[in-house]
Amino acid sequence: MAGGDDLKLLGAWASPFVTRVKLALAFKGLSFDDVEEDLGNKSELLLSSNQVHKKVPVLIHNGKSICESLVILQYIDEAFSGTGPSLLPAEPHDRAVARFWAAYIDDKLVAPWVQSMRGKTEEDKAEGIKQTFVAVETLEGALRDGSKGEGLFFGGDSVGLVDVALGSLLSWLKATDVTSGAKIFDPVKTPLLAAWMEHFSELDVAKAALPDVDRVVEFAKKRAQAAAAAAAAALEN
C-alpha cells in the first residue's frame, strides 16, 4: 500500500461506517494506523478530534481530523487523487448523482433498517422493515440505471462511492438475515442487488475489510440482550 502520509483511523470494528472508510482506504491502496476505540470509554484523542459528535469514524491526516464517513470518503478521493482508482466520476453531473445515492443509503436505508432492529414497539420495527424494503427496491433501480442493466457496480464497471457506501453495510445486512430471517437483498425481488452483493463480497479488498458475519451476529445479540435488560430495569424503577 502507498505511504508517505500520516493517516490514522479512529474506529470500532463493528461500525459499518468505520468499515466504509477502511474500504475506501484499501481501494485507494493507502496504508493507515487502525486505532480501535472503546466507545464506552472514549479516548481523549477521539473527543478532541470530533468535538461536535464525539463518535467514530474519524480520519486524522497529517494531524488534521476529518469526521463523518461520507465526508471522509470524498476527502480521501480528493486528497489522494493521484493514488489508486477514483471513487467519484470525473463528470460533474455523475459526481452529483453518486453523492445523491450515497446520501440516500444513509437517509433512506440505514435509518429505517436501524428502526427495524431498535424500534421501541413492534409497530415501529414493522414500519422500519417496510421502509427498508422500499429503499432497497429504489436502489435496485439505481443500480440498473447506473450499471446500464449489467448490475456490476453502481458507477459502471468499477467500484465507486455508492458501492463503498452500500458495501460497508453488507456484514450487518447478512447478520440481519440470520437474526430476523428478513432477506434484505432477495435474489427474486432484487436480483441485481443480490448479484452485486455476491460480487462485491468476493473482492479481495472487501474480504479483508468487512467484519466476520458470525462475529457481527454475536455482537448484535449481545447488544439486544443488554438493551432488553436495561428496558426491564427501567420498568422496575
Disulfide bonds with the S-S distance in Angstrom:
none
